[in-house]
C-alpha cells in the first residue's frame, strides 16, 4: 500500500538509502526523490539507481513531496530547513532521523511554514557503514523508530507516518523530547564516546604495537572498533548538541569506573562478581527483546547490499 505519493530524502547515507530500498520492496511510495550535498554522492546514487530521481538541490527535491526526510548530520539540519522551507507543499510531513531531538527541533522548527507537519524522529538502527551503497531493505526490521511529536502535531499526520514506518519493518514508539535525549545518552551516545576513547587509548599505548592490536582484535576490542568506525561528522554533532545529557551520563560512568578500579585494587572479587552478574542480565534482556542475537559475532554480520550494474 502506497503511504506517500512522493518521498524526498535529503541526505543519501545509510539510513536514507535503506529507506529507499525498503520503500521499493514494500511499495510505500509512488516516487522517491533524493538529494545529497556532495556531487560525488549524487553521482553514485544515480549510478546505482538508488532513487527515482536525484536532484542537485534540496529545494528542488522537496517540491511536491508529501513526506520529506531530513537524513543529514544534526549540525546541518537548520540550514537545510531554511533552504527547503519556501518550497514545501501544503500538508507535507517533515521528519528527520537525527539521534538528538531537542537540538533538531530548535534548529528546524523556526524555519518551517505553518502549512506543514513537523514530526521529529529517530530510527535506532545502523551499521558502521555509510554512503548510498551501504543501505539495505531490512535495516529497520524489528528495530525501534522513536517519534517525538510536538504539542500541536496533527493526529492524522502522525498516524500516517507511524503506518509508513511500520511498513518499513520498524517498531514505532513515541517519547518526550527530553526523555529521548537522556535515554539515547545512556544507550548510544556515551557508549560511542567510550568506544572512541578505548580505540584512541590503544592507538597511543606504545607498549602494545599496532600489529598486535589488529592481529588480536577478535575479542572485545573488535566491537569497540566497529562502533568507533561510525561517521565522525554525525557523532561530532551529536556530542555538541546533546552535551548536557551526555556529560551527565559520562559523569555517572566515571563514578562507576572509580568503584571498579577500587574493587580491582583491593582484590574485592565478590563485588566484581556481583556487579558483572547484574550487568549480564541487561545483555540477556536485549537478546530476549529481539534486539540482538546470542551468536558469537553478536549478530554483526550485516548483509552486504547488492550493487546494481
N, C-alpha and C positions, 0 to 999 in steps of 0.2 A: 504494500500500500504506500503510495507516494504521500509523504507528510508535508513536503515543501516543493513548490513549483521550481524555485531556483535557490540554490545554496551557494553563498560566496565564502570561500575560505581565504582569509587574509593571513598569509604565512603558510608555507608548504613543507613543514618539517614532519617529524614522526607522527604527531597527533593528527594534523590535518590530512596527511597522506593516508593514514589508517582510516580516518573518517571517510575519505573519498572511496577507498576500496570497500568499506563496509556499506556505504550508501548504495554503491553499484550492486553489490552482492544481494542486498535486501530490497532494492528498488525504492529507496526512501526519498529520492529527489528526482525531479524532472530533468534538471540541468545542474551541473556542478561547475562553478566558475572559480578560478584561483588566481591569486597574486602573491608574489614574493618580492621583497626589496631587491634581492640580488638578481642580476641579469643571468648569471650562471645557473641559479636555481630555477628561474623561469624557463631557461633553455632545456634543462634536464626534465622538468615537468612536461614540457611539450614533447620531448623526445620519447618519453615512456608512456605518453598518453594518460597521464595521471588524472586529469580533469577534462571536461568537455571543451573548456576554453580558458586559456591563460591570458591575463590582462597585464599590461605594463604598468598600470597604476591601480592603487586601491580604490580610488574614486570610480574608475571605470568598472571595476569588478563588482561593486555593490549595487550598481544601478539595476533596478528591477528585481533585486533579490528579496525574498520574504524571510530568509534566515541568513544572517551574517555571523561568521565565527571568527573572532579575533584570536589567532594562534601565533602570536608574536611574543617576544620577551616582555615581561611586565613593564620594563622601563620604556618601551616603545608604544605602549597602549595609548597614552594621551595624544601623541602626535598623530597616530593613525585615526583615532576617533575624530580629531579636529579635521582631518583631511576628508573623511568619508561623510561627515555629518550632513553637508548640503545635498548629498546625492542619495540619501537613504529613502526608500519607498515608504509611503504611508502604511502603517500597520506592520512593518517589518520587525522581526525579533532580532536583537543583537545579544550575542553571548560571547563568552571568552573561555579559554582553557588554562588561565594562569593559576599557579598554585598559591598565590596570595590574593585575598579578596578585598580587604579594606582599601589597599593602595590602588587596586584596579578601579574600584568604584569611584574613588576620589579623582582619578586621572581621566576616566571615561565619561562618567555621568554628566558633568557640566557641559560637555560639548554636544550631547545628543538632543535632537529636537523632541518636542512633546508628542509627536505622532508615531513614535516607535516604542517598542517594548525592550527594555534592557534587563536581562536576566543573567547575572554573573554565574559562571560555572567552573568546575574543576574536575577533570577525569583523573582518578587515581590509577593510572596505568602508564606504562612506559618501558623502554629498554634503554641501554646506554648508546643506542644508535640514533642518528639524526639525519635530516635531509629528506628529499622527496622519494628517494629509493628505499627508505627504511620502513615505510608503512606496510601493514598487513591487515586484512579484514577482520581478524579475530582478536585484535589487541584489547578490545573493550569487553569481551565476553566474560561475564561473571565478575567484572571489576566495578567498583563503585564510581559513580559520577555524581559529585555533590553540586547542588544548586543553592545559591544564597539569594533568594528573591528579595527585592526591595519592598518597602511597606505598601507602595501603590501598584505593585505588579498585577497585571490583568490575569485573572484566573484562567481564562480560555487560552491565552498565550502560553502560560506556564504549563497547562495540561498538554498542549500541543508539543511543546519542547520536550516534556517528560516522555511522551509517547515516541517521539523521534529517537531519543537517547536509548530508550528501552529497545527500540528496533535495531540499534547498533549492537545490542547484546549486553548493555550495561545495567547494573542495579542502580537505580536513581534514588537519592535521598536529598532532603532539604535541611539546611543548617543555618543558624545565625552567623552573620559575618565574623564577629569577633571570636565566636567559638570555633569557627573553621580555622582561623589563622593560628589559634592556640593549639588545636588538635594537630594541625599539619606541622607545627613546630616540633611536636613530640614525635610523630610517626615518619616524618620525611626530612624536614629542614635541618634539624640538629644531627640526625644520623648522617646526612650528606656531609655536613661540616666536619664531623668526626672522621668520616672516611677520607675526605681530602687531607685532613691533618695526619692521619696514620700513613697515608701514601707519601706525604711530604716528609714525615719522620724517617721513613725507610730510605728516601732519596738522599737525606742529609746525614744519615748514620753511616759514616765511612767504615766502621768496623764490620758492616755487612756489605758485601760487594753487590754491584748492580746485577752481575751474572747470577749470584745466589738468590737474589730477590725474584728474578724472572724464573729461574730453574725450579725453585721450590714453592712457587706460589699456588700450587694446587691444594691450598689449605684456607684458613680464614682470610689471609691477605688477598686471595684471589677475588673474594666478594667485595672487599674494600675497593679494589681497583675497578671493578665493574661499576660500582656506584660513582667513584671519582672520575669515571670517563664521561659523565654526563656533560651536557652543553655548558661551557663556562659562562657565556653571556647570560643565559637563563638563571643560573644559580647566583651569579653576582647580583642580579636584580632582585632575586628572592630574598637574599640576606639583607640587602639595603632597604627593602620595602616592608619586611616583616621583622625588623630588628628587635622590637620590644619583646615579642613573644619568643623569638629565637634566643635572645640573651637571657631571658627568664629560665628557659629550659636548659640552656647551656650552664647557667649557674647551678641549677639543681644537679646536673650531670657531674659538675666539678665536685660538689659535695659528696656525691656517691663514690666518685673516684678516690677521694681522700680517705673515705671509710674503707674501701677495699685495699688501698695502699697500707693502711694501718693494720688490717687483718693479716695481710701477707707478711708484713714486717714482724708482727707479733706471733706469727705461726698459728693464728686462730682458724684452724681447719673447720671447726663446727660452723662458725659464722659463714665462711666461704661456701660450704656445702649447702647450708640453708638458703643462702642468697641465690645460688645457682639453681637450686630446686624450684624456687619461686619463679624465677625468670624463665625457666624451661617451660613452665605452664603456659606462658604467653605464646611461645612458639607452637605448642600443641593447639592452642586456641585458634591461631591463624590458619593452621592446616585444616582443622575441623570446620572452620568457616568457609573453606574452599578458596582461600586467597593465596595459597601456595601449595606445594606438594612436599611429601616426605622423601622425595628422591634424593640420592646423594649429591646431585648437582643443584639442589634447591630449585629445580624447575627452571633453570636459567637458559635452557636450550631453546630460545625463542625461534620460531620458524623464520627462515630466510625468505623474503619476498621474491617472487619470480620477476625477472626483468623482461620487459616486453622488447621484442625485436624492433 
